[in-house]
Amino acid sequence: MSELQVATPPRPTGAVRVLKPTEMPLLRDHLLRLDPASRRDRFNGVVDDDFLKKYAGRCFDDGVIVIGYIENGRVHAAAELHEPKRSADRTPEIAFSVEQHLRRRGVGSVLFKALLAEARRNGYRKLRVTTGAQNDAMRALARKFGTRLNFRDGELAGIIDLDGAKLSN
């Protein structure tokens, strides 16, 4: 009896860094490449191309810190750190998007670690994670870094305590 060989995709080799405002088109193009399910997971609903174009522009206008995973000059995944000014309890919110071809290859974890480090550099002590109940990837990623998610108002939400967040994952 022969052994079944399963090919594993190569580990991603791109760079992870904070995007500059002049690189907004890289974020915009990444968001436009997201498949419908990934768009729904990221924005907790259906969004069209026009919304995504405006959203990418607002990220850099509103002072959002965007960390991109870049391969061959293109952003293929992003982590966003939204300032707390729009939050009632002054807790910054985070968000992630990863293109389908990079899922389950560690890119989300790399971005999560980079985002936690950037949040600490900016003096934040807590972060909010909000996701739809159907977003299995975000739920798993949040739990991996020590976030307890609770179902409330049709979505899952949790707080990451940066003093106790797991960074070794």
C-alpha positions, 0 to 999 in steps of 0.5 A: 500500500502506497502512502498518500502524498499531500502537497502543502502550499509554500509558506508566504514570503511577502513583506509585512509593513505599515502602508503609507497614505500614498499607497492607498491604491494598493489597499483599494485594489486588494479590497476589490480583489476579495471574493464575495464571501470574503467581502461579506466576512470583512464588512459583515454584509454585502458591499459593492466596488464603489463602497470599497473604493471610498472605504480605502480612501477613508482609511487613510483620511481617518488616520487608520493604521493599515498594515499590508502583506505585500507580494510582488508589489501588491497588497494581498492581505491587510490588518487595520487599526481604527483609532478610538475616536469613534468608539463610545468606550475609546477602544480602538477596533481592528479588522482583517482581510486576506485574499482567498489564495493566502488563507490558512497559510499563516498570513493572518497570524503574521498580520495579527502579531504586527497589528498588536505590536503597532497598537502597543507602540501607539500606547493602546492597552485594549483593542476591539474585535467585531465579526459576523458569526459566520466568519470562522477564520476571524473567530479562530484567529481572535481565539488564537491570540487570547480573545474571548468572543461573545455574541451580541446584537447579531455579531461576535465581539471581544476585547483584546487586553494587550498586556495579556495578549498572546504573541507567541502564536 
